[in-house]
């Protein structure tokens, strides 16, 4: 397995979001953030999924 280093949390969220297909999720999907830095990751994923 290859290890990837991310520039920042936003970069990590964008990398995760390309692995997720918005068609696999319902319209009312809710993306939750973990404390201590999870919000930037979650924001990128939520944007990609058009979620809250």
N, CA, C and O atoms as CSV, one atom per row, in Angstrom:
chain,resi,resn,atom,element,x,y,z
A,1,UNK,N,N,0.848,-1.181,0.000
A,1,UNK,CA,C,0.000,0.000,0.000
A,1,UNK,C,C,0.890,1.238,0.000
A,1,UNK,O,O,1.849,1.335,0.766
A,2,UNK,N,N,0.556,2.173,-0.867
A,2,UNK,CA,C,1.326,3.398,-0.985
A,2,UNK,C,C,0.834,4.440,0.018
A,2,UNK,O,O,-0.372,4.604,0.201
A,3,UNK,N,N,1.745,5.130,0.656
A,3,UNK,CA,C,1.406,6.190,1.607
A,3,UNK,C,C,1.484,7.531,0.895
A,3,UNK,O,O,2.424,7.798,0.147
A,4,UNK,N,N,0.486,8.367,1.137
A,4,UNK,CA,C,0.473,9.693,0.530
A,4,UNK,C,C,0.514,10.743,1.630
A,4,UNK,O,O,-0.149,10.604,2.658
A,5,UNK,N,N,1.282,11.773,1.413
A,5,UNK,CA,C,1.339,12.904,2.328
A,5,UNK,C,C,0.523,14.038,1.719
A,5,UNK,O,O,0.662,14.339,0.534
A,6,UNK,N,N,-0.314,14.659,2.517
A,6,UNK,CA,C,-1.183,15.732,2.062
A,6,UNK,C,C,-0.599,17.082,2.460
A,6,UNK,O,O,0.076,17.201,3.483
A,7,UNK,N,N,-0.866,18.101,1.636
A,7,UNK,CA,C,-0.391,19.448,1.945
A,7,UNK,C,C,-1.037,19.978,3.219
A,7,UNK,O,O,-0.375,20.586,4.060
A,8,UNK,N,N,-2.332,19.738,3.346
A,8,UNK,CA,C,-3.092,20.198,4.504
A,8,UNK,C,C,-4.390,19.398,4.570
A,8,UNK,O,O,-4.595,18.473,3.784
A,9,UNK,N,N,-5.250,19.750,5.495
A,9,UNK,CA,C,-6.494,18.992,5.674
A,9,UNK,C,C,-7.463,19.180,4.511
A,9,UNK,O,O,-8.217,18.266,4.175
A,10,UNK,N,N,-7.444,20.348,3.905
A,10,UNK,CA,C,-8.301,20.579,2.734
A,10,UNK,C,C,-7.872,19.650,1.595
A,10,UNK,O,O,-8.717,19.058,0.924
A,11,UNK,N,N,-6.575,19.525,1.380
A,11,UNK,CA,C,-6.055,18.617,0.358
A,11,UNK,C,C,-6.478,17.181,0.650
A,11,UNK,O,O,-6.835,16.440,-0.267
A,12,UNK,N,N,-6.442,16.789,1.903
A,12,UNK,CA,C,-6.874,15.437,2.284
A,12,UNK,C,C,-8.364,15.241,2.008
A,12,UNK,O,O,-8.767,14.186,1.517
A,13,UNK,N,N,-9.174,16.233,2.317
A,13,UNK,CA,C,-10.608,16.144,2.053
A,13,UNK,C,C,-10.912,16.067,0.567
A,13,UNK,O,O,-11.806,15.331,0.151
A,14,UNK,N,N,-10.180,16.815,-0.225
A,14,UNK,CA,C,-10.387,16.771,-1.677
A,14,UNK,C,C,-9.982,15.412,-2.235
A,14,UNK,O,O,-10.647,14.881,-3.124
A,15,UNK,N,N,-8.896,14.848,-1.717
A,15,UNK,CA,C,-8.466,13.521,-2.165
A,15,UNK,C,C,-9.512,12.469,-1.805
A,15,UNK,O,O,-9.782,11.564,-2.595
A,16,UNK,N,N,-10.094,12.586,-0.628
A,16,UNK,CA,C,-11.147,11.653,-0.220
A,16,UNK,C,C,-12.394,11.848,-1.067
A,16,UNK,O,O,-13.034,10.869,-1.450
A,17,UNK,N,N,-12.746,13.074,-1.364
A,17,UNK,CA,C,-13.991,13.341,-2.086
A,17,UNK,C,C,-13.987,12.772,-3.499
A,17,UNK,O,O,-15.050,12.434,-4.020
A,18,UNK,N,N,-12.813,12.656,-4.141
A,18,UNK,CA,C,-12.795,12.082,-5.487
A,18,UNK,C,C,-13.052,10.573,-5.457
A,18,UNK,O,O,-13.377,9.975,-6.483
A,19,UNK,N,N,-12.905,9.966,-4.285
A,19,UNK,CA,C,-13.173,8.540,-4.146
A,19,UNK,C,C,-14.648,8.248,-3.884
A,19,UNK,O,O,-15.086,7.099,-3.956
A,20,UNK,N,N,-15.406,9.294,-3.581
A,20,UNK,CA,C,-16.826,9.143,-3.257
A,20,UNK,C,C,-17.681,9.551,-4.447
A,20,UNK,O,O,-17.450,10.596,-5.056
A,21,UNK,N,N,-18.653,8.738,-4.772
A,21,UNK,CA,C,-19.571,9.033,-5.872
A,21,UNK,C,C,-20.857,9.605,-5.293
A,21,UNK,O,O,-21.552,8.912,-4.550
A,22,UNK,N,N,-21.189,10.852,-5.613
A,22,UNK,CA,C,-22.411,11.457,-5.070
A,22,UNK,C,C,-23.665,10.640,-5.370
A,22,UNK,O,O,-24.641,10.720,-4.624
A,23,UNK,N,N,-23.656,9.864,-6.437
A,23,UNK,CA,C,-24.816,9.040,-6.788
A,23,UNK,C,C,-25.060,7.921,-5.780
A,23,UNK,O,O,-26.158,7.369,-5.720
A,24,UNK,N,N,-24.036,7.583,-4.982
A,24,UNK,CA,C,-24.164,6.512,-3.996
A,24,UNK,C,C,-24.820,6.981,-2.700
A,24,UNK,O,O,-25.070,6.173,-1.805
A,25,UNK,N,N,-25.097,8.272,-2.593
A,25,UNK,CA,C,-25.634,8.834,-1.357
A,25,UNK,C,C,-27.002,9.447,-1.612
A,25,UNK,O,O,-27.276,9.948,-2.703
A,26,UNK,N,N,-27.852,9.405,-0.601
A,26,UNK,CA,C,-29.178,9.994,-0.735
A,26,UNK,C,C,-29.077,11.517,-0.696
A,26,UNK,O,O,-28.034,12.074,-0.353
A,27,UNK,N,N,-30.157,12.167,-1.046
A,27,UNK,CA,C,-30.169,13.632,-1.071
A,27,UNK,C,C,-30.025,14.241,0.315
A,27,UNK,O,O,-29.556,15.371,0.448
A,28,UNK,N,N,-30.421,13.511,1.340
A,28,UNK,CA,C,-30.394,14.064,2.688
A,28,UNK,C,C,-29.178,13.591,3.492
A,28,UNK,O,O,-29.249,13.461,4.714
A,29,UNK,N,N,-28.069,13.337,2.804
A,29,UNK,CA,C,-26.851,12.909,3.490
A,29,UNK,C,C,-26.307,14.051,4.348
A,29,UNK,O,O,-26.365,15.217,3.959
A,30,UNK,N,N,-25.784,13.701,5.505
A,30,UNK,CA,C,-25.218,14.673,6.425
A,30,UNK,C,C,-23.780,14.254,6.701
A,30,UNK,O,O,-23.536,13.117,7.105
A,31,UNK,N,N,-22.837,15.145,6.493
A,31,UNK,CA,C,-21.417,14.860,6.719
A,31,UNK,C,C,-21.021,15.524,8.031
A,31,UNK,O,O,-21.198,16.731,8.200
A,32,UNK,N,N,-20.492,14.743,8.949
A,32,UNK,CA,C,-20.122,15.252,10.268
A,32,UNK,C,C,-18.612,15.356,10.402
A,32,UNK,O,O,-17.871,14.537,9.857
A,33,UNK,N,N,-18.162,16.368,11.128
A,33,UNK,CA,C,-16.725,16.582,11.351
A,33,UNK,C,C,-16.322,16.079,12.729
A,33,UNK,O,O,-17.099,16.134,13.683
A,34,UNK,N,N,-15.109,15.597,12.810
A,34,UNK,CA,C,-14.527,15.243,14.098
A,34,UNK,C,C,-13.793,16.463,14.651
A,34,UNK,O,O,-13.264,17.272,13.888
A,35,UNK,N,N,-13.761,16.593,15.981
A,35,UNK,CA,C,-13.042,17.727,16.568
A,35,UNK,C,C,-11.547,17.674,16.242
A,35,UNK,O,O,-11.034,16.662,15.766
A,36,UNK,N,N,-10.879,18.766,16.504
A,36,UNK,CA,C,-9.421,18.872,16.356
A,36,UNK,C,C,-8.965,18.773,14.908
A,36,UNK,O,O,-8.067,17.996,14.583
A,37,UNK,N,N,-9.587,19.562,14.042
A,37,UNK,CA,C,-9.091,19.666,12.685
A,37,UNK,C,C,-9.886,18.958,11.619
A,37,UNK,O,O,-9.492,18.980,10.453
A,38,UNK,N,N,-10.984,18.333,11.968
A,38,UNK,CA,C,-11.760,17.598,10.983
A,38,UNK,C,C,-12.644,18.454,10.096
A,38,UNK,O,O,-13.080,17.998,9.039
A,39,UNK,N,N,-12.915,19.682,10.503
A,39,UNK,CA,C,-13.832,20.529,9.741
A,39,UNK,C,C,-13.353,20.816,8.314
A,39,UNK,O,O,-14.171,20.747,7.398
A,40,UNK,N,N,-12.087,21.129,8.074
A,40,UNK,CA,C,-11.660,21.365,6.688
A,40,UNK,C,C,-11.800,20.129,5.804
A,40,UNK,O,O,-12.146,20.245,4.628
A,41,UNK,N,N,-11.535,18.956,6.354
A,41,UNK,CA,C,-11.698,17.711,5.604
A,41,UNK,C,C,-13.170,17.518,5.276
A,41,UNK,O,O,-13.529,17.219,4.138
A,42,UNK,N,N,-14.006,17.689,6.270
A,42,UNK,CA,C,-15.442,17.495,6.105
A,42,UNK,C,C,-16.032,18.498,5.123
A,42,UNK,O,O,-16.910,18.142,4.337
A,43,UNK,N,N,-15.574,19.726,5.150
A,43,UNK,CA,C,-16.093,20.744,4.239
A,43,UNK,C,C,-15.840,20.356,2.787
A,43,UNK,O,O,-16.717,20.520,1.938
A,44,UNK,N,N,-14.653,19.845,2.499
A,44,UNK,CA,C,-14.336,19.432,1.128
A,44,UNK,C,C,-15.196,18.259,0.699
A,44,UNK,O,O,-15.655,18.217,-0.442
A,45,UNK,N,N,-15.423,17.307,1.590
A,45,UNK,CA,C,-16.255,16.145,1.271
A,45,UNK,C,C,-17.714,16.573,1.094
A,45,UNK,O,O,-18.376,16.144,0.149
A,46,UNK,N,N,-18.212,17.412,1.991
A,46,UNK,CA,C,-19.601,17.867,1.905
A,46,UNK,C,C,-19.842,18.645,0.613
A,46,UNK,O,O,-20.891,18.498,-0.015
A,47,UNK,N,N,-18.891,19.459,0.221
A,47,UNK,CA,C,-19.024,20.205,-1.034
A,47,UNK,C,C,-19.118,19.258,-2.220
A,47,UNK,O,O,-19.953,19.448,-3.105
A,48,UNK,N,N,-18.278,18.255,-2.243
A,48,UNK,CA,C,-18.281,17.291,-3.348
A,48,UNK,C,C,-19.568,16.500,-3.414
A,48,UNK,O,O,-20.023,16.130,-4.496
A,49,UNK,N,N,-20.162,16.236,-2.245
A,49,UNK,CA,C,-21.406,15.452,-2.199
A,49,UNK,C,C,-22.653,16.330,-2.231
A,49,UNK,O,O,-23.771,15.817,-2.217
A,50,UNK,N,N,-22.470,17.641,-2.273
A,50,UNK,CA,C,-23.599,18.590,-2.221
A,50,UNK,C,C,-24.440,18.309,-0.984
A,50,UNK,O,O,-25.666,18.219,-1.048
A,51,UNK,N,N,-23.748,18.173,0.145
A,51,UNK,CA,C,-24.395,17.828,1.415
A,51,UNK,C,C,-24.246,18.955,2.413
A,51,UNK,O,O,-23.524,19.928,2.193
A,52,UNK,N,N,-24.952,18.790,3.518
A,52,UNK,CA,C,-24.845,19.762,4.618
A,52,UNK,C,C,-23.566,19.522,5.382
A,52,UNK,O,O,-23.282,20.230,6.348
